[in-house]
Amino acid sequence: MKAAVSDFSSSVFSKALPEPIIRGQPLSALAPMQDVTDLSFMTVINECGPPDYFFTEFIRVHEHSILEEHILNSITLNPSNRPVFAQLIGESLPNLQRIVKKLLYYPIAGIDLNMGCPAPKIYKKNVGGGLLKDVNKIDQILGLLRQNIPGLFTVKMRIGFEDTQNFEQVLDLINKHQVDLLSVHGRTVKELYRGEVHYDCIKEAVQSVNCPVLANGNITSVEKALWALNYTGARGVMIGRSAIRNPWIFLQLRQHLSGVPCFQPRLKDLYNYIERLLQATYFSTISELQHVNRMKKFLNFVGQGVDPEGQFLHNIRRTNNYDSLFCVCKEYLLDNGNDSQFFATEPHEGVIARPNCEI
Ligand SMILES: Cc1cc2nc3c(=O)[nH]c(=O)nc-3n(C[C@H](O)[C@H](O)[C@H](O)COP(=O)(O)O)c2cc1C
């Protein structure tokens, strides 16, 4: 029997959660990532196989904030025809209300609140992950957003700030304010991006809240996604860094769940992906060095799947122009028969990415 494929048309006033691309399958979402999940990256991911949902990088909300054009582009020019949720980070009630009103003119699927960003310069302003310290403030913000968002209101949270002492109370507030979808990154703010993900807390969230939950944190492969779905009971998975490393991960998950053979990228596919990223992230006023540095942000994660010794990444970090960058890419991904080698399905242990944004 042919699987039913859904097509999404955005309505900011719709209260129904959009169907996944293949009806009946668990949901998949590309995690919001500042300086990564812009229009260019979403475009490339879409070409490799889109997730069911996209989330924008966070939109800062404060007294002087406006809707930034580059974030709006990822909504209005998104080529995928998949739902895009706009993510907000902030704590000022009047300004949150003001920005929500403006966003309602755009073709978003819903509005998401960031309760997880662990960057000290952010959480020290009591926004992002900083909100998790103040349950009363969360109560006020969720109440205000629920009142002002006629359609889907979603939240992305970590499991606590320093520990999980507020976790249950926050989950109660998710129910009190009728949040429509909850993404849980199973780490505290202080745990940043490394170390174990507390999937048991994601499971607790699934059991406590009335809305669907997306499990987030170290979903590195199809196998890991299946494990996390099974262990936590979540409605879907949200994938961040592993989608930068392996942009076919959403396609592979869909293929696996449909019972068809999964696309297995070879190193030459990775080379083509890097070329495509370079093309998609180019704009006329960017200098060659700035562009190469931006590419390194992506290659940081891509390199975790190339060689177990981390030599590719080591050499990439030392490049400073297009020629040297592609010379390293050719050596590791195309030359000496490497092109037909399969790309690792899991990141190589011990090859550490060092993203120079958000943290
Ligand atoms: C470079 C980078 C930027 C991020 N920016 C955001 C952001 O704007 N909003 C947000 O909610 N989370 C942000 N995150 C967190 C991710 O959405 C995700 O929760 C986290 O990376 C764990 O998922 P993963 O293990 O699949 O990467 C960012 C993460 C990274 C690595």
Ligand as a Chemical Component Dictionary entry (heavy atoms), coordinates in Angstrom:
data_LIG
# 
_chem_comp.id                   LIG 
_chem_comp.type                 NON-POLYMER 
_chem_comp.pdbx_formal_charge   0 
_chem_comp.three_letter_code    LIG 
# 
loop_
_chem_comp_atom.comp_id 
_chem_comp_atom.atom_id 
_chem_comp_atom.alt_atom_id 
_chem_comp_atom.type_symbol 
_chem_comp_atom.charge 
_chem_comp_atom.model_Cartn_x 
_chem_comp_atom.model_Cartn_y 
_chem_comp_atom.model_Cartn_z 
_chem_comp_atom.pdbx_ordinal 
LIG C1  C1  C 0 25.225 26.040 17.126 1  
LIG C2  C2  C 0 23.975 25.817 17.921 2  
LIG C3  C3  C 0 23.000 26.811 17.980 3  
LIG C4  C4  C 0 21.822 26.607 18.718 4  
LIG N1  N1  N 0 20.832 27.575 18.721 5  
LIG C5  C5  C 0 19.642 27.325 19.334 6  
LIG C6  C6  C 0 18.545 28.231 19.216 7  
LIG O1  O1  O 0 18.603 29.278 18.538 8  
LIG N2  N2  N 0 17.391 27.893 19.869 9  
LIG C7  C7  C 0 17.254 26.746 20.614 10 
LIG O2  O2  O 0 16.191 26.479 21.179 11 
LIG N3  N3  N 0 18.270 25.876 20.703 12 
LIG C8  C8  C 0 19.440 26.120 20.080 13 
LIG N4  N4  N 0 20.434 25.183 20.114 14 
LIG C9  C9  C 0 20.187 23.897 20.786 15 
LIG C10 C10 C 0 19.643 22.846 19.786 16 
LIG O3  O3  O 0 18.389 23.243 19.269 17 
LIG C11 C11 C 0 19.507 21.456 20.438 18 
LIG O4  O4  O 0 18.608 21.561 21.515 19 
LIG C12 C12 C 0 20.824 20.917 20.967 20 
LIG O5  O5  O 0 21.863 21.093 20.022 21 
LIG C13 C13 C 0 20.706 19.416 21.307 22 
LIG O6  O6  O 0 20.302 18.675 20.174 23 
LIG P1  P1  P 0 21.361 17.852 19.264 24 
LIG O7  O7  O 0 22.136 16.946 20.188 25 
LIG O8  O8  O 0 20.504 17.109 18.278 26 
LIG O9  O9  O 0 22.262 18.861 18.620 27 
LIG C14 C14 C 0 21.632 25.381 19.417 28 
LIG C15 C15 C 0 22.616 24.396 19.347 29 
LIG C16 C16 C 0 23.771 24.592 18.620 30 
LIG C17 C17 C 0 24.808 23.486 18.556 31 
# 
loop_
_chem_comp_bond.comp_id 
_chem_comp_bond.atom_id_1 
_chem_comp_bond.atom_id_2 
_chem_comp_bond.value_order 
_chem_comp_bond.pdbx_ordinal 
LIG C1  C2  SING 1  
LIG C2  C3  SING 2  
LIG C2  C16 DOUB 3  
LIG C3  C4  DOUB 4  
LIG C4  N1  SING 5  
LIG C4  C14 SING 6  
LIG N1  C5  DOUB 7  
LIG C5  C6  SING 8  
LIG C5  C8  SING 9  
LIG C6  O1  DOUB 10 
LIG C6  N2  SING 11 
LIG N2  C7  SING 12 
LIG C7  O2  DOUB 13 
LIG C7  N3  SING 14 
LIG N3  C8  DOUB 15 
LIG C8  N4  SING 16 
LIG N4  C9  SING 17 
LIG N4  C14 SING 18 
LIG C9  C10 SING 19 
LIG C10 O3  SING 20 
LIG C10 C11 SING 21 
LIG C11 O4  SING 22 
LIG C11 C12 SING 23 
LIG C12 O5  SING 24 
LIG C12 C13 SING 25 
LIG C13 O6  SING 26 
LIG O6  P1  SING 27 
LIG P1  O7  DOUB 28 
LIG P1  O8  SING 29 
LIG P1  O9  SING 30 
LIG C14 C15 DOUB 31 
LIG C15 C16 SING 32 
LIG C16 C17 SING 33 
# 
